[in-house]
Amino acid sequence: MIHVNPGRLTTGPYIPWNELESLEEWWDPDIFPWGAAGALIKHYPDSFDVWWNPDRFLWRPQHTRLLIRNLGHRLTEWWEPDQFPWKSSTGCLIRDLNNKFSVWWEPLLFPWDGMWDGQTAAELLATHCADDLPQWYDAGHLVWTEELCRILIHRCKAYQAIWAQDALIFRLQR
């Protein structure tokens, strides 16, 4: 059932999703073009148990973001921190799965110097994971910005004893 679309100039797989009734009628992991895994995530999230294969899944940023957005509720089943494309997908992880912080938090793999949609990693953490500040706060790894100081002041007052001195030092050094 998987074939190249003869009407297209690309050689990518053409899969007639709207013509397929169920994944089970055509699914064969040995011939499935795993580069099209994003379509599985979008069209067959309810069949995750059938198609998920961590050994074959291609951890491309676009696939990972789809996993986060469409199958975040099953994070514990697909989470592979050593495979996760931290540099490209951490922003999505922080924004969309902040309620599962304790599952995905990996301080040794975390890209502290990353930036997503104009925000640094620390700014995103302070915005979306304020309640988890005691777990993620590490002044030596944070990229200090005036925006980070502002977010900490407004969103992380409960943990002021942890960050206030570092924020003051940053502001005095400017």
TIRO-237564 format. One record per residue (C-alpha): x, y, z. Coordinates in Angstrom, 3 decimals, always signed. Layout:
# residues N
<atom east="X" north="Y" up="Z"/>
...
END
This chain:
# residues 174
<atom east="+0.000" north="+0.000" up="+0.000"/>
<atom east="+2.957" north="+2.341" up="+0.470"/>
<atom east="+4.163" north="+3.668" up="-2.859"/>
<atom east="+5.733" north="+6.684" up="-4.476"/>
<atom east="+3.220" north="+9.198" up="-5.719"/>
<atom east="+3.667" north="+9.229" up="-9.518"/>
<atom east="+2.162" north="+12.710" up="-9.764"/>
<atom east="+4.880" north="+14.330" up="-7.642"/>
<atom east="+8.416" north="+15.269" up="-8.497"/>
<atom east="+9.704" north="+14.143" up="-5.122"/>
<atom east="+10.617" north="+10.582" up="-4.354"/>
<atom east="+9.068" north="+10.674" up="-0.892"/>
<atom east="+6.426" north="+8.130" up="+0.009"/>
<atom east="+2.817" north="+8.806" up="-0.858"/>
<atom east="+0.462" north="+7.375" up="+1.695"/>
<atom east="-3.281" north="+7.854" up="+1.066"/>
<atom east="-4.155" north="+8.487" up="+4.727"/>
<atom east="-7.765" north="+9.394" up="+4.018"/>
<atom east="-8.310" north="+6.080" up="+2.191"/>
<atom east="-6.989" north="+3.897" up="+4.986"/>
<atom east="-9.461" north="+2.702" up="+7.570"/>
<atom east="-7.102" north="+1.362" up="+10.172"/>
<atom east="-3.400" north="+1.066" up="+10.716"/>
<atom east="-3.636" north="-2.684" up="+11.170"/>
<atom east="-4.871" north="-3.216" up="+7.597"/>
<atom east="-1.622" north="-2.013" up="+6.048"/>
<atom east="+0.991" north="-1.732" up="+8.791"/>
<atom east="+4.318" north="-3.456" up="+8.184"/>
<atom east="+7.206" north="-1.959" up="+10.170"/>
<atom east="+9.744" north="-3.648" up="+7.905"/>
<atom east="+8.668" north="-1.727" up="+4.806"/>
<atom east="+7.349" north="+1.463" up="+6.390"/>
<atom east="+9.463" north="+4.494" up="+5.417"/>
<atom east="+10.369" north="+5.675" up="+8.914"/>
<atom east="+11.144" north="+9.124" up="+7.554"/>
<atom east="+7.352" north="+9.494" up="+7.375"/>
<atom east="+6.884" north="+8.778" up="+11.091"/>
<atom east="+5.327" north="+12.193" up="+11.553"/>
<atom east="+2.293" north="+10.972" up="+9.634"/>
<atom east="+1.910" north="+8.041" up="+12.033"/>
<atom east="+1.974" north="+10.436" up="+14.961"/>
<atom east="-0.609" north="+12.736" up="+13.356"/>
<atom east="-2.956" north="+10.159" up="+11.848"/>
<atom east="-2.605" north="+7.206" up="+14.221"/>
<atom east="-1.886" north="+8.465" up="+17.745"/>
<atom east="-4.422" north="+5.978" up="+19.120"/>
<atom east="-2.427" north="+3.125" up="+17.551"/>
<atom east="+0.810" north="+4.154" up="+19.253"/>
<atom east="+1.151" north="+0.707" up="+20.845"/>
<atom east="+1.059" north="-0.867" up="+17.378"/>
<atom east="+3.545" north="+1.317" up="+15.506"/>
<atom east="+5.927" north="+2.610" up="+18.189"/>
<atom east="+9.399" north="+1.143" up="+17.839"/>
<atom east="+12.195" north="+3.093" up="+19.566"/>
<atom east="+14.830" north="+1.196" up="+17.584"/>
<atom east="+13.393" north="+2.361" up="+14.249"/>
<atom east="+12.030" north="+5.764" up="+15.164"/>
<atom east="+14.039" north="+8.604" up="+13.614"/>
<atom east="+14.531" north="+11.280" up="+16.252"/>
<atom east="+14.229" north="+14.153" up="+13.806"/>
<atom east="+13.176" north="+17.484" up="+15.297"/>
<atom east="+9.882" north="+17.573" up="+13.388"/>
<atom east="+8.974" north="+14.057" up="+14.578"/>
<atom east="+9.945" north="+14.856" up="+18.136"/>
<atom east="+7.838" north="+18.005" up="+18.227"/>
<atom east="+4.876" north="+15.983" up="+16.935"/>
<atom east="+5.430" north="+13.391" up="+19.665"/>
<atom east="+5.454" north="+16.166" up="+22.259"/>
<atom east="+2.297" north="+17.803" up="+20.934"/>
<atom east="+0.269" north="+14.720" up="+20.004"/>
<atom east="+1.542" north="+12.057" up="+22.386"/>
<atom east="+2.843" north="+14.037" up="+25.325"/>
<atom east="+0.396" north="+12.192" up="+27.569"/>
<atom east="+2.421" north="+9.033" up="+26.799"/>
<atom east="+5.806" north="+10.617" up="+27.454"/>
<atom east="+6.960" north="+7.869" up="+29.803"/>
<atom east="+6.481" north="+5.335" up="+27.007"/>
<atom east="+8.489" north="+7.116" up="+24.306"/>
<atom east="+10.956" north="+9.238" up="+26.265"/>
<atom east="+14.560" north="+8.455" up="+25.314"/>
<atom east="+16.739" north="+11.289" up="+26.686"/>
<atom east="+19.868" north="+10.039" up="+24.938"/>
<atom east="+18.058" north="+10.089" up="+21.568"/>
<atom east="+16.081" north="+13.299" up="+22.068"/>
<atom east="+17.232" north="+16.203" up="+19.831"/>
<atom east="+17.778" north="+18.602" up="+22.719"/>
<atom east="+19.178" north="+21.525" up="+20.703"/>
<atom east="+16.194" north="+21.757" up="+18.380"/>
<atom east="+13.241" north="+20.546" up="+20.452"/>
<atom east="+13.770" north="+21.638" up="+24.047"/>
<atom east="+11.650" north="+24.766" up="+23.670"/>
<atom east="+8.657" north="+22.673" up="+22.643"/>
<atom east="+9.339" north="+20.241" up="+25.486"/>
<atom east="+9.400" north="+23.034" up="+28.080"/>
<atom east="+6.304" north="+24.810" up="+26.738"/>
<atom east="+4.124" north="+21.781" up="+26.055"/>
<atom east="+5.223" north="+19.266" up="+28.692"/>
<atom east="+6.121" north="+21.466" up="+31.658"/>
<atom east="+3.610" north="+19.455" up="+33.697"/>
<atom east="+5.842" north="+16.398" up="+33.185"/>
<atom east="+9.069" north="+18.156" up="+34.142"/>
<atom east="+10.163" north="+15.408" up="+36.532"/>
<atom east="+9.970" north="+12.854" up="+33.702"/>
<atom east="+12.043" north="+14.703" up="+31.091"/>
<atom east="+14.447" north="+16.766" up="+33.182"/>
<atom east="+18.040" north="+15.721" up="+32.429"/>
<atom east="+20.448" north="+18.420" up="+33.673"/>
<atom east="+23.518" north="+16.801" up="+32.101"/>
<atom east="+21.902" north="+16.745" up="+28.644"/>
<atom east="+20.033" north="+20.044" up="+28.887"/>
<atom east="+21.166" north="+22.691" up="+26.334"/>
<atom east="+21.599" north="+25.664" up="+28.629"/>
<atom east="+22.898" north="+27.838" up="+25.797"/>
<atom east="+19.896" north="+27.142" up="+23.550"/>
<atom east="+17.375" north="+29.661" up="+22.307"/>
<atom east="+13.858" north="+28.978" up="+21.029"/>
<atom east="+11.459" north="+31.578" up="+19.645"/>
<atom east="+13.659" north="+34.356" up="+20.977"/>
<atom east="+13.840" north="+33.014" up="+24.521"/>
<atom east="+16.801" north="+31.434" up="+26.264"/>
<atom east="+16.524" north="+28.069" up="+27.969"/>
<atom east="+16.549" north="+29.752" up="+31.377"/>
<atom east="+13.808" north="+32.204" up="+30.370"/>
<atom east="+11.614" north="+29.344" up="+29.160"/>
<atom east="+12.226" north="+27.353" up="+32.335"/>
<atom east="+11.429" north="+30.362" up="+34.529"/>
<atom east="+8.267" north="+31.042" up="+32.518"/>
<atom east="+6.895" north="+27.525" up="+32.198"/>
<atom east="+8.564" north="+25.531" up="+34.995"/>
<atom east="+8.617" north="+28.065" up="+37.823"/>
<atom east="+7.335" north="+25.528" up="+40.357"/>
<atom east="+10.280" north="+23.273" up="+39.520"/>
<atom east="+12.922" north="+25.989" up="+40.004"/>
<atom east="+14.669" north="+24.170" up="+42.879"/>
<atom east="+15.344" north="+21.251" up="+40.513"/>
<atom east="+16.548" north="+23.199" up="+37.466"/>
<atom east="+18.189" north="+26.284" up="+38.937"/>
<atom east="+21.947" north="+26.277" up="+38.479"/>
<atom east="+23.404" north="+29.786" up="+38.372"/>
<atom east="+26.572" north="+28.543" up="+36.724"/>
<atom east="+24.689" north="+27.191" up="+33.713"/>
<atom east="+22.073" north="+29.908" up="+33.280"/>
<atom east="+22.478" north="+32.416" up="+30.475"/>
<atom east="+21.675" north="+35.564" up="+32.408"/>
<atom east="+19.624" north="+38.235" up="+30.661"/>
<atom east="+17.599" north="+41.193" up="+31.822"/>
<atom east="+14.512" north="+39.292" up="+30.648"/>
<atom east="+15.427" north="+36.328" up="+32.870"/>
<atom east="+15.690" north="+38.670" up="+35.861"/>
<atom east="+12.275" north="+40.154" up="+35.036"/>
<atom east="+10.675" north="+36.690" up="+34.704"/>
<atom east="+12.223" north="+35.500" up="+37.970"/>
<atom east="+10.923" north="+38.586" up="+39.784"/>
<atom east="+7.380" north="+38.142" up="+38.455"/>
<atom east="+6.996" north="+34.366" up="+38.303"/>
<atom east="+9.413" north="+32.897" up="+40.838"/>
<atom east="+8.975" north="+35.027" up="+43.955"/>
<atom east="+8.491" north="+31.938" up="+46.100"/>
<atom east="+12.089" north="+30.960" up="+45.376"/>
<atom east="+13.631" north="+34.408" up="+45.700"/>
<atom east="+16.116" north="+33.123" up="+48.281"/>
<atom east="+17.580" north="+30.856" up="+45.589"/>
<atom east="+18.007" north="+33.323" up="+42.718"/>
<atom east="+17.954" north="+36.903" up="+44.089"/>
<atom east="+21.674" north="+37.214" up="+44.856"/>
<atom east="+22.677" north="+35.880" up="+41.416"/>
<atom east="+20.252" north="+38.252" up="+39.691"/>
<atom east="+21.628" north="+41.190" up="+41.675"/>
<atom east="+25.211" north="+40.275" up="+40.759"/>
<atom east="+24.213" north="+40.019" up="+37.086"/>
<atom east="+22.572" north="+43.439" up="+37.170"/>
<atom east="+25.502" north="+45.041" up="+38.993"/>
<atom east="+27.979" north="+43.674" up="+36.463"/>
<atom east="+26.138" north="+45.220" up="+33.551"/>
END
